[in-house]
Amino acid sequence: MKRIIVYTICILLSVAVAAQQDSTVRKKDRKKDVLIETNYGTIVVRLSDSTPLHRDNFLKLVKVSYYDSVLFHRVIQNFMIQGGDPDSKKAKAGVPLGNGGPSYRIPAEFRTSLFHQKGVIAAARDNNPEKESSGSQFYIVQGKIFSDAGLDSVETYRLKRKLPAGQRDIYKTLGGTPHLDQNYTVFGIVVKGLDVVDAIAAVPTSKGVDRDRPLEDVRIIKTKLVKRKKYKQNN
C-alpha cells in the first residue's frame, strides 16, 4: 500500500513539473499578469492584447521558466532597465552582456495607443531594418519628465512627427522615453512595482567594457503567471 501511495505521489509530482514546463499558451494564460520577482522586490506586468505576438511569446517564456536567474544586465537611470539575456545567468563580473537569446525574432507590432510612458515593458532589438524584436530581451521604462520645449525637440529632431496631446500630457507628468515611440514594440505595462523599477535604475553601473551593467548583480529570481488584481495607479 505504501508503495502505491509513493508511486502515486511521484506521478503527481512529475505531472506538476511537466505542466510548469508546458510552453503552450492557453486562453486563460492571456487573462493573467506576469510576476517578476527580483532581488530588489517584485514587479507585476500586465501584457497587452494589442500585441498578440509579443504577448504570447513572453507568456511562453515565462511558462518554461526562461527568465529565472536572468540578470537586468543594462541599467541606465532616467531611461530604462533591460534584461532577458540567458547568457547572463552565470556570467562572471565584468563580462559584457546583451547578445544572448533564442534564434528567432518577433515581427514589430507598433501601436499608436502604446507609447513609452514610465512603466511600460517593451522589446529590445538589434539594428535590423524591419525593427523586429529580440526573441527574449526586454526593457522596462523609467524615463524622465519632459517640458513642452523638450517634447518639441523630440518631435522635431527624433520623431519627425507630432505626439498626440494626451501622450504629451503623460510625458509631462508621469514621464517616459518618447524618442523610442514607434521604433520599439511596447507590449505591456507595470501595474505594481514602479518603486522597484526606480530602485533598480538607481544602482551603480560599470563604465568599463561591460558598460551600464550593474556593479552588483540585479537578478530576476523567478517569473510566474498570477491572477489579475486591481492595483492603485502608479503603485
HELIX and SHEET records of a PDB file:
HELIX    1   1 LYS A    2  GLN A   20  1                                  19    
HELIX    2   2 ASP A   29  LYS A   31  5                                   3    
HELIX    3   3 PRO A   52  LYS A   63  1                                  12    
HELIX    4   4 PRO A   86  SER A   88  5                                   3    
HELIX    5   5 ASP A  148  VAL A  154  1                                   7    
HELIX    6   6 GLU A  155  LEU A  159  3                                   5    
HELIX    7   7 ALA A  165  THR A  173  1                                   9    
HELIX    8   8 PRO A  178  LEU A  180  5                                   3    
HELIX    9   9 LEU A  194  ALA A  201  1                                   8    
SHEET    1   A 8 PHE A  72  ILE A  76  0                                        
SHEET    2   A 8 MET A  80  GLY A  83 -1                                        
SHEET    3   A 8 PHE A 138  VAL A 141 -1                                        
SHEET    4   A 8 VAL A 120  ALA A 123 -1                                        
SHEET    5   A 8 VAL A 186  LYS A 192 -1                                        
SHEET    6   A 8 GLY A  41  LEU A  47 -1                                        
SHEET    7   A 8 LYS A  32  THR A  38 -1                                        
SHEET    8   A 8 ILE A 220  LYS A 227 -1                                        
SHEET    1   B 2 ARG A 105  ILE A 106  0                                        
SHEET    2   B 2 SER A 133  SER A 134 -1                                        
END                                                                             
